Amino acid sequence: MENLKANMILDATGLACPMPIVKTKKAMNNLEAGQVIEVQATDKGSTADMKAWAESTGHHYLGTIEEGNVLIHYLRKSSNDEVIEKKHQNIINNEELEKRLEASESIVVIDVRESAEFAFSHIPNAISIPLDELDNKLNELNKEDEIYVVCRTGNRSDLAAQKLTNNGFANVTNVVPGMGQWNGKKTGIND
């Protein structure tokens, strides 16, 4: 295959979510409108993250090429002078979600981390739908349910909450800071 030309190459190999997005966001600030960045990452979830982040910021996700265990993402900086990153409006903290779960409220918790992350530690009764699989699972969810979306840090869950809301789900809340700081009940394959 012919080499693709990029105006900037960013090495995000070895970094886990949310760092590839954090570094890409910072690097984008140094590009001119219309320029292309190549982001090299090894985090399997980075493809879905890059697509969703580009969509939420107005940048253009061009595609991803796999070379061995490295994912090479290509993004084009938006031609807008000011790109405003959208954030989901409904947010709840870990402690509030924990209280609602303890009160046995009829709620649905969707965990959008990768399946391996979920397998080792998750909120009991949470539904595992990795971010990159969400589009294909929308029809399995009830649009009227009270849905809380969680990931490790609140970034992927923010993107998922936006996607659910944009697809007609009426009551969606992002859980921040997410599983990375969750002190409530957890379960996993080693329990």
Secondary structure, DSSP 8 states (H G I E B T S, - for coil): ------SEEEEETT--TTHHHHHHHHHHTTS-TT-EEEEEE--TTHHHHHHHHHHHHT-EEEEEEEETTEEEEEEE--SSSS------S-EEEHHHHHHHHHTT---EEEE-S-HHHHHHSB-TT-EE--GGGHHHHGGGS-TTSEEEEE-SSSHHHHHHHHHHHHTT-SEEEEEES-GGG--S--B-TT-
